[in-house]
Amino acid sequence: MPVGPGEVWVVIEQEGGRAEPVSWELMGEAAALARKLGARPAAVILGSAGRQLSSAAFSSGAEVAYLVEHPDLEPYTADPHCQALVELAEKFTPQIILLGATTRGRDLASAAATELETGLTADCTRLDIDTTKKLLRQTRPAFGGNVMATIITPHHLPQIATVRPGVFTAPQPVEGVSGETVVLKPHIKATATAVKQLQFVPNPDTGVTLKGAKVIVAGGRGLKAGRNFALLEELAAELGGEVGASRGAVDAGWISQHRQVGQTGQTVRPVLYFAVGISGAVQHLAGMQESDVIVAINNDPEAPIFEVADYGIVGDLFEVMPAMIGEVRQRKLAAGAAASPALLKQGGAMRMEAGTGGESE
Ligand SMILES: Cc1cc2nc3c(=O)[nH]c(=O)nc-3n(C[C@H](O)[C@H](O)[C@H](O)COP(=O)(O)OP(=O)(O)OC[C@H]3O[C@@H](n4cnc5c(N)ncnc54)[C@H](O)[C@@H]3O)c2cc1C
């Protein structure tokens, strides 16, 4: 088989044949890393959907697709997946394995790294190749997000890293490309199936779609109380967006953790991001600073959020938000169409009028 050492692998996370978007984001990045190494990028698809997903893998940059098939790989449990991935890695000796920093990816990456006795760098925000030493440079926030650390795994292979969804952009699929397909049946020990999934109960708040949202209106501790998020919901509804939050607001119990943006929340890159009553701590910025346009509303002119904002409004959010909602409504009426981020830019800066104040607890 013409597969040799040194490939850059991405474990494609899938459920019933539907891949997690982070897998394609990583496939594009793996192709770029592999080019620098002179190696081949490969997709590893564990479970029965391999044949279904391999063409998507090729069109996203894979040159090889490993289809690892075994009845114990559906539904996902850690042990069979770990055994299958370890067996595959021992056989084909990749240099690098990338996984999404999702619940499942984190679970599998740590188990596989332990079995393979190699290093794992979790939650990377940047990957690169040291072309002299041919090593993966894995950058991630450290010491509470106050420094960015670049980590290497110089003495062990494969180098394993997880990357959070949204950090990289998925490549534009190139239709009609194909590659090499390798089908394998792993040896999964009976002891690996001790854990069985009896029932799948979806989290009621997983309908939150911050990742794909074009507009996010996020609030922080400046909102003073959970009920004041209604102001953000109003603006988000007018703009067809979603409501996000800082960890400060989540920790206060005002809003679900599924809406948290930042280092320990979600990484988002909408067209338009409103930071309302959010100070702009580095851990928050880590999740939103790639947004196309950032609008910050804060009554402290020294708030760090203004350093990343494209538009900064220094003022009391309880006055600014009702005025902004009113202005958006007026423009929608005047335009006779649904508001869009472009609408907000029409006619330059918006005229603000003081509205009613919010309530605090
Ligand atoms: C390991 C680690 C991971 C973390 N992960 C995350 C993360 O993923 N996401 C995240 O967000 N944080 C994260 N944090 C926490 C982060 O350090 C900050 O504590 C948090 O982001 C602060 O939230 P905040 O901006 O809402 O609150 P604050 O820092 O208290 O800021 C509130 C802001 O509201 C403004 N304000 C107050 N009243 C008004 C008003 N009436 N009108 C306008 N503005 C007003 C204030 O001027 C202030 O700037 C993490 C911390 C650590 C240590």
The ligand as a Gaussian input file, in Angstrom:
#p B3LYP/6-31G(d) Opt

LIG

0 1
 C       -9.378000      30.334000      32.365000
 C      -10.392000      31.401000      32.108000
 C      -11.268000      31.235000      31.051000
 C      -12.220000      32.232000      30.767000
 N      -13.060000      32.066000      29.707000
 C      -13.908000      33.066000      29.387000
 C      -14.747000      32.985000      28.240000
 O      -14.774000      31.970000      27.526000
 N      -15.544000      34.025000      27.948000
 C      -15.581000      35.161000      28.697000
 O      -16.346000      36.087000      28.366000
 N      -14.821000      35.260000      29.810000
 C      -13.999000      34.241000      30.175000
 N      -13.258000      34.340000      31.311000
 C      -13.553000      35.452000      32.267000
 C      -12.934000      36.765000      31.875000
 O      -11.634000      36.859000      32.401000
 C      -13.789000      37.942000      32.438000
 O      -13.896000      37.779000      33.831000
 C      -15.194000      38.012000      31.847000
 O      -15.125000      38.003000      30.430000
 C      -15.852000      39.324000      32.324000
 O      -17.166000      39.371000      31.882000
 P      -17.835000      40.783000      31.580000
 O      -17.050000      41.525000      30.564000
 O      -19.272000      40.517000      31.309000
 O      -17.790000      41.485000      33.018000
 P      -16.920000      42.699000      33.543000
 O      -15.485000      42.493000      33.321000
 O      -17.396000      42.951000      34.926000
 O      -17.354000      43.890000      32.598000
 C      -18.610000      44.506000      32.634000
 C      -18.512000      45.736000      31.735000
 O      -19.775000      46.364000      31.656000
 C      -19.583000      47.755000      31.651000
 N      -20.818000      48.380000      32.138000
 C      -21.333000      48.360000      33.386000
 N      -22.518000      49.013000      33.413000
 C      -22.750000      49.464000      32.164000
 C      -23.803000      50.211000      31.567000
 N      -24.868000      50.595000      32.270000
 N      -23.705000      50.518000      30.260000
 C      -22.641000      50.129000      29.513000
 N      -21.603000      49.392000      30.027000
 C      -21.678000      49.055000      31.339000
 C      -18.387000      48.013000      32.566000
 O      -17.754000      49.223000      32.248000
 C      -17.522000      46.784000      32.246000
 O      -16.590000      47.099000      31.229000
 C      -12.316000      33.383000      31.609000
 C      -11.422000      33.514000      32.680000
 C      -10.478000      32.546000      32.928000
 C       -9.534000      32.738000      34.068000

